[in-house]
Amino acid sequence: MANLYQLSSTSLDALFAALRADGRRILAPTDRDGHSELNPVQTPADVARDCMQTTLSAKGAVFPKVEQLLGYRLAPGQVQLADPERRAEPTVLFGIRPCEAAGFQALDAVFNWDTRDAFFNARMANLAVIAMSCTRSDEACFCTSVGGGPGATGGSDILLTPTAGGYLAEVLSDRGRAIQALAPELFSPAPADAHKADLLAQVPVAFDQPALTAKLPALFDSPLWEEQSLRCLGCGACAFVCPTCVCFDIQEEGDKQGGRRLRTWDACGFSQFTLHASGHNPRPTQAARWRQRVYHKFSIYPDRYGQLGCVGCGKCTRACPVDMNLREHLLQASQAQR
Amino acid sequence: MDVNEKAKQLLEAGTVQAVAGFQTGTRGVRRPVFLRRAEDTGRMVFDPGCRQNLAQYATRTPVKRLGRLALTLRPSGIRALLQLMAERQIQEPDVLALAVDPDGQVTELATAEAMEAHLALTADPIPAEDQALMDRLDRMTRAERWAFWRNELSRCIKCYACRSSCPMCYCGQCTMDCNRPQWVPPPSHGLGNLEYHMVRAMHLAGRCVRCGDCGRACPVGIPIHLLTFHTEAAVQAQFGQRAGASAKLDYALSTFRPDDQETFIR
């Protein structure tokens, strides 16, 4: 492959320095206060060792948990609208996993479905992703069942794969090439005997996703969803840690002098999510809400956007207080007779 | 009799229609399971990994619909059932508490009285790790404590896992979700997070059964259970009453008695 290089493990210091000299913020997994989370870092030494995945996904870098959409001032007889300052710092996401990198495509499908979302796009335009292939996985992972893989390149600008002395580096996009151009001396040609596939985690395919997607419409009234959701607590942990969950709420905060409009994360697991002003709720039970979560990702997304709304990262499973294991539940749905 | 034998016996006899227990899930974690057939009972576990307070399911409609429910419980779970009875959310015949001792033997606690007697004889200390952090917080100055919680709460994403996992948070509609009027800002910005967690801590003052589920449920690892542990301890210190000690408990913070010894209340 023409775009395949190698980086020595010590060259990351110089790469980070070059990125910072170029005015970019680097977000990477850290162990701050014992929590595995993405934070701004200065050097590779700040990056968490042995972090398989952060709890929260990287979506917060382009779709923060709260953001202001507009502000206004009220004066007698007039309203002054003000666009908030768009804070889209040039940012490099370093060390996120290929599944999370793939998640940006699912976010993009919604944020640019009809109206192009200025806030999301401003951040995406200033984002570059240096992802890290997975050399290990766990029981929650199922990327290979949803079109991804431990070394999948979709959504990454550069993909690093750890080797004995450093990394194989695939430079995958113009943004990746721009980063390479900041420190071209760090990227040396990969040895001819470099086999990326040998370095990756083994993630077995858990279920036949196209068959599942084809089958879901017929399972709508299956008792499966109530059975699976019996232990579900109805919180939003799964949705909020998900790299592709995109639902949001719009909130107004204001007084007589003025106010602001905010966008905040929302979750289809919440009972109020579909509550109508009339009092009617088309998804009145947790079973209906759990089914919606599965259908949105595996039936509605493919139908509407031609792609899945799930990247198989397993974050929802790991974050769930009652171990609602998505991989296992999808496998059950695949095997269900009715 | 261990949990599997007991569950099998209860389901076969029709004493209960469902048993809430634990089974092994992803990466060895213990997760709740609701068994309805005696032949399904072999794979239940109850060990120190089974931390969740299953009493939280006793008030949930889909679980209540299964019929009379037996629950494998730690002391905090038994406490929660009693507190739920005191708050008139469940009735004694709705549930059958199964106390599991450290060597896995199950004791049926069929009445509130039996549950009260069991609790009176069972040690239920705050876990050492939590106690250490509470002591550290107590030693802090007010400014340091404020900084600690501000830092912790800045992580909050308002997924409401703490509320959803709490056996005492059973309201069909939570004040946090009320939007006509909107009492508390829903966004998880500084004010929204602080107001939410303050309301939760105050609402659980004297009601928290100290299971710690809220803290365990938090996906971003905020030790949020320490707030309710603290308010529970304060009520206990002031009024000499611990949440869930009895099925007939007047809630210290909302009880009015004409013969109250305090003059301000009259």
Interface residues (C-beta under 8 A of the other chain):
Chain A: D33 G34 H35 E37 T55 L56 K65 V66 D138 E139 A140 E226 S229 L230 R231 L233 G234 C235 G236 A237 A239 F240 V241 D249 Q251 E253 L262 T264 W265 A267 F270 S271 Q272 T285 Q286 A287 T317 R318 A319 P321 V322 D323 N325 E328
Chain B: G25 T26 R27 V29 R31 P32 V33 F34 Q52 Q56 Y57 T61 P62 V63 N151 R155 I157 K158 C159 Y160 A161 R163 S164 S165 D177 P185 P186 P187 S188 H189 G192 D213 R216 A217 P219 V220 G221
